[in-house]
Amino acid sequence: SQTIHQWPATLVQPVGSPLSLECTVEGTSNPNLYWYRQAAGRGLQLLFYSVGIGQISSEVPQNLSASRPQDRQFILSSKKLLLSDSGFYLCAWSSGSYEQYFGPGTRLTVT
Amino acid sequence: DAKTTQPPSMDCAEGRAANLPCNHSTISGNEYVYWYRQIHSQGPQYIIHGLKNNETNEMASLIITEDRKSSTLILPHATLRDTAVYYCIVRVAGGGADGLTFGKGTHLIIQP
């Protein structure tokens, strides 16, 4: 069966510090991968998606970036965090069909 | 993707059927209706999807009106663990690689 992992589960970082969140998927090949963010009191917002290694599409301009160095690995990064980057970051995968499967999420607090 | 409208919140007694409505009056012929839910502090969970026929799985039933302009998600015997935000999403057939567009959803509260 397929599983999706995210780490860390929680993170507290100062403004201006770098960020690296990692997502890995097991049990499937060539998945579509996604990063979403949920700010406090707000809905889920799609940030990036990827259909293959090195292929990244950005939905929202911001100081975040994403990379896909391996087929089942998706990384969300920032060089300098802003207070507004605080939120619940969710990784998801799909096989190109109807459902997307979400990971447990990373709760990021920028102080 | 077509826009959806859901009530912001609903209550339901434990053990009763929870009926969550969704309006999608601008849905196109090739767009499916999907339902996800998000339990507090967890990632969203896929529930069910449908095109025009009613659908049922182990979690829920989906009733789509004949004109496809609205639908209802039914949790037949709600439990406290069903308390969550439920999202109705409309998107093109086959899904593709595009991400999901989540609205504000309906916060369903199951009362003991």
Contacts between the chains, C-beta under 8 A, distances in Angstrom:
chain1	res1	chain2	res2	distance
A	32	B	97	4.7
A	34	B	99	5.0
A	36	B	99	7.1
A	36	B	102	8.0
A	43	B	102	4.9
A	43	B	103	6.3
A	43	B	104	5.5
A	43	B	105	7.4
A	44	B	38	7.9
A	44	B	44	7.0
A	44	B	100	7.6
A	44	B	102	4.0
A	45	B	102	7.8
A	46	B	99	3.5
A	46	B	100	6.9
A	46	B	101	7.2
A	49	B	97	6.2
A	49	B	98	7.0
A	49	B	99	5.1
A	51	B	97	4.6
A	59	B	99	6.7
A	88	B	41	7.7
A	90	B	43	4.9
A	90	B	44	7.5
A	92	B	43	7.2
A	92	B	44	7.9
A	92	B	99	7.9
A	94	B	95	6.6
A	94	B	97	7.8
A	96	B	94	7.7
A	96	B	95	6.6
A	96	B	96	6.9
A	96	B	97	6.6
A	97	B	94	7.5
A	97	B	95	5.8
A	98	B	32	6.7
A	98	B	34	6.8
A	98	B	49	5.2
A	98	B	94	7.6
A	98	B	95	4.9
A	99	B	34	7.9
A	99	B	46	4.2
A	99	B	49	7.4
A	99	B	95	7.8
A	100	B	44	7.9
A	100	B	46	6.7
A	100	B	99	7.8
A	100	B	100	6.0
A	101	B	46	6.9
A	102	B	43	3.0
A	102	B	44	5.1
A	102	B	45	7.1
A	103	B	43	5.6
A	104	B	42	6.8
A	104	B	43	6.1
A	105	B	41	7.6
A	105	B	42	7.1
A	105	B	43	5.3
A	107	B	41	7.7
